[in-house]
């Protein structure tokens, strides 16, 4: 996808309308048009980045600073009891728009939403150790984040 085809790039550029909540020079927060809970906000870098793994650290830091700002505002302004923060990469993970974005979802006691998280299990410590070794093998050799 190119930035000219990307819905979130168009929103950032102002060519597609959105209800903007907050923005900086590099980051935009706006209401999701299909909210999980009313007040559900998306935080995006204004420039096109996707996936998270290819996004520069400084852009991720800017995005997460705005995520925190929005979360604080949802608690203060909406009197939210809590906040869910979620981010997906790839269609199999549930990502619909291929532009880095973070969902900031205000939560209220009794709001009726449930994640239905069905926790799995490892076969045992040997399987956990083997998986950890495979993940560590994928880490950068220079220790960079």
Backbone as a printed PyTorch tensor [residue, N CA C, xyz], in Angstrom:
tensor([[[  0.8460,  -1.1830,   0.0000],
         [  0.0000,   0.0000,   0.0000],
         [  0.8870,   1.2390,   0.0000]],

        [[  0.5160,   2.1910,  -0.7990],
         [  1.2510,   3.4530,  -0.8350],
         [  0.4950,   4.4850,  -0.0080]],

        [[  1.1840,   5.5080,   0.4730],
         [  0.5020,   6.5470,   1.2420],
         [ -0.6830,   7.1760,   0.4930]],

        [[ -0.6190,   7.2350,  -0.8290],
         [ -1.7350,   7.8350,  -1.5710],
         [ -2.9750,   6.9480,  -1.5530]],

        [[ -2.7970,   5.6640,  -1.2620],
         [ -3.9260,   4.7290,  -1.1750],
         [ -4.3970,   4.5080,   0.2590]],

        [[ -3.6590,   4.9890,   1.2280],
         [ -3.8820,   4.6580,   2.6340],
         [ -4.9140,   5.5920,   3.2790]],

        [[ -5.9630,   4.9950,   3.8370],
         [ -7.0030,   5.7790,   4.5020],
         [ -6.4340,   6.6310,   5.6330]],

        [[ -5.5490,   6.0590,   6.4460],
         [ -5.0140,   6.8240,   7.5740],
         [ -4.0990,   7.9520,   7.1130]],

        [[ -3.3690,   7.7680,   6.0160],
         [ -2.5670,   8.8680,   5.4550],
         [ -3.4850,   9.9930,   4.9880]],

        [[ -4.6190,   9.6290,   4.4000],
         [ -5.5830,  10.6360,   3.9440],
         [ -6.2010,  11.3800,   5.1210]],

        [[ -6.4740,  10.6630,   6.1980],
         [ -6.9860,  11.3180,   7.4100],
         [ -5.9330,  12.2710,   7.9650]],

        [[ -4.6780,  11.8170,   8.0340],
         [ -3.5990,  12.6670,   8.5500],
         [ -3.4360,  13.9210,   7.6960]],

        [[ -3.5960,  13.7780,   6.3820],
         [ -3.4480,  14.9120,   5.4660],
         [ -4.6640,  15.8270,   5.4660]],

        [[ -5.7710,  15.3730,   6.0520],
         [ -6.9780,  16.1940,   6.0950],
         [ -7.8610,  16.0470,   4.8690]],

        [[ -7.5650,  15.0970,   3.9890],
         [ -8.3900,  14.9100,   2.7890],
         [ -9.5650,  13.9780,   3.0420]],

        [[ -9.5440,  13.2400,   4.1420],
         [-10.6740,  12.4340,   4.6010],
         [-10.9870,  12.9310,   6.0040]],

        [[-12.2620,  13.2360,   6.2670],
         [-12.5920,  13.7960,   7.5860],
         [-12.4690,  12.7660,   8.7040]],

        [[-12.1480,  13.2780,   9.8790],
         [-12.0930,  12.4860,  11.1090],
         [-12.2910,  13.4420,  12.2700]],

        [[-12.7690,  12.9150,  13.3680],
         [-12.9070,  13.7180,  14.5790],
         [-11.5820,  13.6270,  15.3220]],

        [[-10.8070,  14.6970,  15.1910],
         [ -9.4690,  14.7440,  15.7700],
         [ -9.5600,  15.0430,  17.2620]],

        [[ -8.7330,  14.3210,  18.0180],
         [ -8.6920,  14.4850,  19.4720],
         [ -7.4610,  15.2860,  19.8800]],

        [[ -6.3120,  14.9270,  19.2790],
         [ -5.0390,  15.5170,  19.6910],
         [ -4.0410,  15.2830,  18.5790]],

        [[ -3.0950,  16.2160,  18.4140],
         [ -2.0310,  15.9570,  17.4440],
         [ -0.7800,  16.7340,  17.7780]],

        [[  0.3210,  16.1870,  17.2790],
         [  1.6250,  16.8300,  17.3410],
         [  2.1070,  16.9540,  15.8980]],

        [[  3.3140,  17.3830,  15.7100],
         [  3.8520,  17.4720,  14.3540],
         [  3.8970,  16.1100,  13.6610]],

        [[  4.1060,  15.0310,  14.4480],
         [  4.3090,  13.7070,  13.8390],
         [  3.2270,  12.6800,  14.1340]],

        [[  2.2920,  12.9930,  15.0350],
         [  1.3190,  11.9980,  15.4890],
         [ -0.0800,  12.6110,  15.5280]],

        [[ -1.0750,  11.7790,  15.1900],
         [ -2.4730,  12.2050,  15.2070],
         [ -3.3010,  11.1990,  15.9920]],

        [[ -4.2110,  11.6980,  16.8340],
         [ -5.1840,  10.8660,  17.5400],
         [ -6.5780,  11.2980,  17.1100]],

        [[ -7.4020,  10.3210,  16.7320],
         [ -8.7630,  10.6200,  16.2770],
         [ -9.7020,   9.5000,  16.6880]],

        [[-11.0100,   9.8040,  16.7590],
         [-11.9780,   8.7950,  17.1620],
         [-12.1270,   7.7230,  16.0940]],

        [[-12.1770,   6.4730,  16.5320],
         [-12.4470,   5.3450,  15.6480],
         [-13.9190,   5.4160,  15.2390]],

        [[-14.2240,   5.2490,  13.9470],
         [-15.6290,   5.3370,  13.5060],
         [-16.4290,   4.0780,  13.8550]],

        [[-15.7520,   3.0260,  14.2660],
         [-16.4120,   1.7990,  14.7010],
         [-15.9670,   1.4580,  16.1060]],

        [[-16.3460,   2.2700,  17.0900],
         [-15.7750,   2.1070,  18.4290],
         [-16.1900,   0.8240,  19.1240]],

        [[-15.2270,   0.2110,  19.7910],
         [-15.5190,  -0.9200,  20.6580],
         [-16.3110,  -0.4110,  21.8660]],

        [[-15.8690,   0.7130,  22.3890],
         [-16.5250,   1.4480,  23.4700],
         [-16.4870,   2.9120,  23.0360]],

        [[-17.5610,   3.6600,  23.2530],
         [-17.5820,   5.0630,  22.8340],
         [-16.4190,   5.8240,  23.4460]],

        [[-15.6960,   6.5660,  22.6040],
         [-14.4820,   7.2620,  23.0180],
         [-13.2280,   6.5550,  22.5140]],

        [[-13.3890,   5.3600,  21.9260],
         [-12.2970,   4.5680,  21.3400],
         [-11.5310,   5.4520,  20.3570]],

        [[-10.2510,   5.5960,  20.5930],
         [ -9.4020,   6.5190,  19.8350],
         [ -8.2710,   5.7620,  19.1630]],

        [[ -7.9370,   6.1710,  17.9380],
         [ -6.7950,   5.6220,  17.2190],
         [ -5.6650,   6.6380,  17.2540]],

        [[ -4.4420,   6.1570,  17.4540],
         [ -3.2600,   7.0140,  17.4560],
         [ -2.3510,   6.5030,  16.3470]],

        [[ -1.9930,   7.4070,  15.4210],
         [ -1.1830,   7.0230,  14.2500],
         [ -0.0190,   7.9900,  14.0630]],

        [[  1.0610,   7.5050,  13.4750],
         [  2.0570,   8.4690,  12.9870],
         [  1.4650,   9.1180,  11.7400]],

        [[  1.7140,  10.3860,  11.5310],
         [  1.1890,  11.0590,  10.3390],
         [  1.8420,  10.5410,   9.0660]],

        [[  3.0930,  10.1550,   9.1520],
         [  3.7800,   9.5460,   8.0090],
         [  3.4070,   8.0650,   7.9710]],

        [[  3.4820,   7.4770,   6.7970],
         [  3.0980,   6.0710,   6.6250],
         [  4.1960,   5.1310,   7.1060]],

        [[  3.8630,   4.3410,   8.1200],
         [  4.7480,   3.2840,   8.6140],
         [  3.9070,   2.0300,   8.8190]],

        [[  4.4410,   0.9030,   8.4460],
         [  3.8160,  -0.3900,   8.6760],
         [  4.8000,  -1.4530,   8.2410]],

        [[  5.0140,  -2.4470,   9.0390],
         [  4.4630,  -2.7430,  10.3570],
         [  5.2680,  -2.0960,  11.4770]],

        [[  4.8470,  -2.3760,  12.6820],
         [  5.5400,  -1.8780,  13.8700],
         [  7.0210,  -2.2340,  13.8280]],

        [[  7.3390,  -3.4350,  13.3530],
         [  8.7220,  -3.9090,  13.3660],
         [  9.6480,  -3.0900,  12.4700]],

        [[  9.0850,  -2.3800,  11.4900],
         [  9.8840,  -1.5580,  10.5760],
         [  9.7910,  -0.0670,  10.8780]],

        [[  9.1350,   0.2790,  11.9640],
         [  8.9430,   1.6840,  12.3260],
         [ 10.1170,   2.1550,  13.1850]],

        [[ 10.7040,   3.3070,  12.8630],
         [ 11.8380,   3.8120,  13.6480],
         [ 11.4720,   4.0110,  15.1270]],

        [[ 12.4450,   3.7510,  15.9880],
         [ 12.2250,   3.8800,  17.4300],
         [ 11.7080,   5.2530,  17.8280]],

        [[ 12.2230,   6.3140,  17.1960],
         [ 11.7800,   7.6550,  17.5920],
         [ 10.3150,   7.8940,  17.2340]],

        [[  9.8370,   7.2910,  16.1470],
         [  8.4260,   7.4070,  15.7830],
         [  7.5720,   6.6270,  16.7810]],

        [[  8.0210,   5.4290,  17.1400],
         [  7.2960,   4.6410,  18.1380],
         [  7.2170,   5.3820,  19.4660]],

        [[  8.2910,   6.0210,  19.8550],
         [  8.2920,   6.7930,  21.1120],
         [  7.2810,   7.9340,  21.0360]],

        [[  7.2340,   8.6260,  19.9060],
         [  6.2700,   9.7210,  19.7380],
         [  4.8330,   9.2010,  19.8020]],

        [[  4.5800,   8.0770,  19.1290],
         [  3.2410,   7.4910,  19.1260],
         [  2.8450,   7.0970,  20.5450]],

        [[  3.7410,   6.4200,  21.2620],
         [  3.3940,   5.9740,  22.6070],
         [  3.2070,   7.1290,  23.5810]],

        [[  3.9130,   8.2280,  23.3750],
         [  3.6920,   9.4060,  24.2290],
         [  2.2690,   9.9410,  24.0340]],

        [[  1.7960,   9.9330,  22.7920],
         [  0.4220,  10.3940,  22.5280],
         [ -0.5910,   9.3690,  23.0430]],

        [[ -0.2790,   8.0870,  22.9370],
         [ -1.1530,   7.0610,  23.5090],
         [ -1.3600,   7.3360,  24.9980]],

        [[ -0.2750,   7.6190,  25.7020],
         [ -0.3730,   7.9140,  27.1320],
         [ -1.2110,   9.1710,  27.3790]],

        [[ -0.9980,  10.2120,  26.5730],
         [ -1.7600,  11.4540,  26.7100],
         [ -3.2510,  11.2010,  26.5230]],

        [[ -3.5990,  10.4210,  25.5000],
         [ -5.0090,  10.1130,  25.2290],
         [ -5.5950,   9.2600,  26.3530]],

        [[ -4.8440,   8.2730,  26.8240],
         [ -5.3300,   7.4310,  27.9230],
         [ -5.6250,   8.2760,  29.1580]],

        [[ -4.7220,   9.1790,  29.4750],
         [ -4.9510,  10.0710,  30.6190],
         [ -6.2040,  10.9220,  30.3990]],

        [[ -6.3790,  11.4160,  29.1820],
         [ -7.5300,  12.2580,  28.8670],
         [ -8.8390,  11.4690,  28.9460]],

        [[ -8.8130,  10.1890,  28.5420],
         [-10.0220,   9.3700,  28.6370],
         [-10.4090,   9.1420,  30.0960]],

        [[ -9.4270,   8.9110,  30.9340],
         [ -9.7100,   8.7160,  32.3570],
         [-10.2230,  10.0200,  32.9680]],

        [[ -9.5580,  11.1350,  32.6610],
         [ -9.9540,  12.4220,  33.2440],
         [-11.2460,  12.9620,  32.6300]],

        [[-11.3330,  12.9410,  31.3050],
         [-12.4670,  13.5680,  30.6330],
         [-13.7180,  12.7220,  30.5640]],

        [[-13.5400,  11.4060,  30.3860],
         [-14.6970,  10.5160,  30.2910],
         [-15.0100,   9.8220,  31.6050]],

        [[-14.1310,  10.0090,  32.5780],
         [-14.2330,   9.3130,  33.8660],
         [-14.1720,   7.7950,  33.6520]],

        [[-13.3240,   7.3690,  32.7010],
         [-13.1290,   5.9450,  32.4500],
         [-12.5200,   5.2860,  33.6800]],

        [[-12.9170,   4.0520,  33.9210],
         [-12.3880,   3.2910,  35.0480],
         [-11.0550,   2.6280,  34.7080]],

        [[-10.7740,   2.5230,  33.4210],
         [ -9.5440,   1.9000,  32.9500],
         [ -9.4010,   2.1400,  31.4600]],

        [[ -8.3530,   1.6220,  30.8790],
         [ -8.0710,   1.8170,  29.4590],
         [ -7.4190,   0.5460,  28.9190]],

        [[ -7.8850,   0.0930,  27.7540],
         [ -7.1850,  -0.9610,  27.0260],
         [ -6.3900,  -0.3060,  25.9160]],

        [[ -5.1690,  -0.7680,  25.7290],
         [ -4.3190,  -0.2940,  24.6420],
         [ -3.9390,  -1.5220,  23.8300]],

        [[ -4.2460,  -1.4860,  22.5280],
         [ -3.9670,  -2.6360,  21.6920],
         [ -3.4090,  -2.2000,  20.3490]],

        [[ -2.6020,  -3.0740,  19.7540],
         [ -1.9640,  -2.7860,  18.4740],
         [ -1.7720,  -4.1140,  17.7550]],

        [[ -2.1090,  -4.1750,  16.4630],
         [ -2.0030,  -5.4170,  15.6980],
         [ -1.1310,  -5.2000,  14.4630]],

        [[ -0.4450,  -6.2540,  14.0480],
         [  0.4040,  -6.2200,  12.8560],
         [  0.0580,  -7.4010,  11.9710]],

        [[ -0.4590,  -7.1170,  10.7940],
         [ -0.8130,  -8.1630,   9.8480],
         [ -2.2710,  -8.5720,   9.9570]],

        [[ -2.8230,  -8.9750,   8.8270],
         [ -4.2280,  -9.3670,   8.7760],
         [ -4.5440, -10.5120,   9.7280]],

        [[ -3.6330, -11.4780,   9.8610],
         [ -3.9060, -12.6220,  10.7420],
         [ -3.9940, -12.2000,  12.1990]],

        [[ -3.4500, -11.0210,  12.5340],
         [ -3.5200, -10.4920,  13.9000],
         [ -4.7180,  -9.5640,  14.0850]],

        [[ -5.4850,  -9.3570,  13.0020],
         [ -6.6660,  -8.5080,  13.0830],
         [ -6.4690,  -7.0980,  12.5610]],

        [[ -5.3070,  -6.7970,  11.9890],
         [ -5.0650,  -5.4610,  11.4410],
         [ -5.8590,  -5.3000,  10.1450]],

        [[ -6.6520,  -4.2320,  10.0640],
         [ -7.4880,  -3.9790,   8.8900],
         [ -6.8460,  -2.9320,   7.9860]],

        [[ -6.3500,  -1.8410,   8.5670],
         [ -5.6960,  -0.7760,   7.7980],
         [ -4.1860,  -0.9550,   7.9510]],

        [[ -3.4610,  -1.1800,   6.8450],
         [ -2.0130,  -1.3910,   6.9480],
         [ -1.2310,  -0.0890,   7.1070]],

        [[ -1.4270,   0.5650,   8.2230],
         [ -0.7300,   1.7800,   8.6510],
         [ -0.6270,   1.6270,  10.1590]],

        [[  0.5590,   1.7660,  10.7120],
         [  0.7270,   1.6070,  12.1510],
         [ -0.3280,   2.4090,  12.9030]],

        [[ -1.0300,   1.7510,  13.7980],
         [ -1.9890,   2.4590,  14.6420],
         [ -2.1670,   1.7090,  15.9570]],

        [[ -2.4770,   2.4940,  16.9810],
         [ -2.6860,   1.9670,  18.3200],
         [ -4.0940,   2.3540,  18.7490]],

        [[ -4.8360,   1.3750,  19.2570],
         [ -6.1870,   1.6080,  19.7680],
         [ -6.0900,   1.9650,  21.2460]],

        [[ -6.7310,   3.0470,  21.6320],
         [ -6.8170,   3.4420,  23.0360],
         [ -8.3100,   3.4240,  23.3670]],

        [[ -8.6940,   2.4440,  24.1780],
         [-10.1160,   2.1650,  24.3950],
         [-10.4670,   2.4190,  25.8580]],

        [[-11.3240,   3.4320,  26.1010],
         [-11.7320,   3.6770,  27.4850],
         [-12.6000,   2.5190,  27.9710]],

        [[-12.4460,   2.1600,  29.2290],
         [-13.2360,   1.0700,  29.7950],
         [-13.9680,   1.5570,  31.0390]],

        [[-15.1690,   1.0450,  31.1890],
         [-16.0320,   1.4280,  32.2870],
         [-16.5490,   0.1660,  32.9660]],

        [[-16.6100,   0.1860,  34.2810],
         [-17.1730,  -0.9530,  34.9990],
         [-18.5610,  -1.2360,  34.4350]],

        [[-18.8090,  -2.4620,  34.0570],
         [-20.1230,  -2.8360,  33.5360],
         [-20.3710,  -2.4200,  32.1030]],

        [[-19.3170,  -2.1070,  31.3280],
         [-19.5420,  -1.6690,  29.9350],
         [-19.9520,  -2.8070,  29.0090]],

        [[-19.8880,  -4.0460,  29.5140],
         [-20.3760,  -5.1850,  28.7410],
         [-19.3840,  -5.7910,  27.7730]],

        [[-18.2280,  -5.1730,  27.5950],
         [-17.2460,  -5.7390,  26.6680],
         [-16.3770,  -6.7580,  27.3870]],

        [[-16.1280,  -7.8720,  26.6960],
         [-15.2590,  -8.9130,  27.2330],
         [-14.3120,  -9.3460,  26.1310]],

        [[-13.0440,  -9.5340,  26.4610],
         [-12.0520,  -9.9480,  25.4650],
         [-12.1230, -11.4310,  25.1610]],

        [[-12.7130, -12.2220,  26.0440],
         [-12.8030, -13.6730,  25.8210],
         [-11.4360, -14.2760,  25.5190]],

        [[-10.4800, -13.9610,  26.3280],
         [ -9.1120, -14.4290,  26.1730],
         [ -9.0460, -15.8710,  26.6660]],

        [[ -8.8070, -16.7770,  25.7640],
         [ -8.6780, -18.1790,  26.1240],
         [ -7.1970, -18.5260,  26.2200]],

        [[ -6.6560, -18.4240,  27.4210],
         [ -5.2280, -18.6590,  27.6250],
         [ -4.8810, -20.1100,  27.3060]],

        [[ -3.7940, -20.2690,  26.5660],
         [ -3.3120, -21.6030,  26.2370],
         [ -2.3120, -22.0850,  27.2780]],

        [[ -1.6640, -23.2180,  26.9630],
         [ -0.6710, -23.7810,  27.8730],
         [  0.4930, -24.3130,  27.0590]],

        [[  1.6490, -24.2740,  27.6560],
         [  2.8150, -24.9280,  27.0800],
         [  2.7990, -26.3820,  27.5240]],

        [[  3.4840, -27.2270,  26.7580],
         [  3.5890, -28.6410,  27.1350],
         [  4.4470, -28.8220,  28.3800]],

        [[  5.2770, -27.8250,  28.6700],
         [  6.1250, -27.9020,  29.8480],
         [  7.3110, -26.9820,  29.7190]],

        [[  8.1950, -27.0010,  30.6880],
         [  9.3600, -26.1150,  30.6840],
         [ 10.2740, -26.3120,  29.4690]],

        [[ 10.3870, -27.5390,  28.9720],
         [ 11.2580, -27.7760,  27.8090],
         [ 10.7450, -27.0450,  26.5800]],

        [[  9.4420, -27.0660,  26.3740],
         [  8.8750, -26.3460,  25.2240],
         [  9.0740, -24.8440,  25.3880]],

        [[  8.8590, -24.3260,  26.5800],
         [  9.0510, -22.9010,  26.8370],
         [ 10.4960, -22.5020,  26.5650]],

        [[ 11.4380, -23.3080,  27.0440],
         [ 12.8580, -23.0270,  26.8350],
         [ 13.2050, -23.0270,  25.3520]],

        [[ 12.6870, -23.9950,  24.6060],
         [ 12.9680, -24.0790,  23.1670],
         [ 12.4050, -22.8710,  22.4220]],

        [[ 11.1980, -22.4520,  22.7740],
         [ 10.6070, -21.2810,  22.1210],
         [ 11.3810, -20.0140,  22.4690]],

        [[ 11.7910, -19.8850,  23.7230],
         [ 12.5700, -18.7190,  24.1390],
         [ 13.8860, -18.6600,  23.3650]],

        [[ 14.5220, -19.8090,  23.1460],
         [ 15.7730, -19.8460,  22.3840],
         [ 15.5470, -19.3950,  20.9390]],

        [[ 14.4390, -19.8150,  20.3430],
         [ 14.1330, -19.4030,  18.9630],
         [ 13.8800, -17.9000,  18.8750]],

        [[ 13.1830, -17.3580,  19.8650],
         [ 12.9390, -15.9060,  19.8740],
         [ 14.2560, -15.1600,  20.0510]],

        [[ 15.0700, -15.6000,  21.0110],
         [ 16.3630, -14.9440,  21.2300],
         [ 17.2340, -15.0000,  19.9830]],

        [[ 17.1350, -16.0810,  19.2040],
         [ 17.9070, -16.1980,  17.9550],
         [ 17.5030, -15.1370,  16.9380]],

        [[ 16.3010, -14.6260,  17.0500],
         [ 15.8210, -13.5720,  16.1570],
         [ 16.1640, -12.1600,  16.5960]],

        [[ 16.7450, -12.0240,  17.7900],
         [ 17.1210, -10.7010,  18.2970],
         [ 18.3220, -10.1640,  17.5370]],

        [[ 18.4370,  -8.8230,  17.4410],
         [ 19.6200,  -8.2500,  16.7950],
         [ 20.8870,  -8.6450,  17.5470]],

        [[ 21.9330,  -8.9260,  16.8030],
         [ 23.1930,  -9.3680,  17.4080],
         [ 23.8920,  -8.2540,  18.1940]],

        [[ 23.5860,  -6.9960,  17.8460],
         [ 24.2450,  -5.8760,  18.5370],
         [ 23.4820,  -5.4290,  19.7920]],

        [[ 22.3560,  -6.1000,  20.0930],
         [ 21.5880,  -5.7690,  21.2760],
         [ 20.7150,  -4.5440,  21.1350]],

        [[ 20.6470,  -3.9640,  19.9280],
         [ 19.8230,  -2.7700,  19.7050],
         [ 18.3440,  -3.1260,  19.8220]],

        [[ 17.5710,  -2.1690,  20.2880],
         [ 16.1290,  -2.4110,  20.4460],
         [ 15.4170,  -2.3320,  19.1350]]])
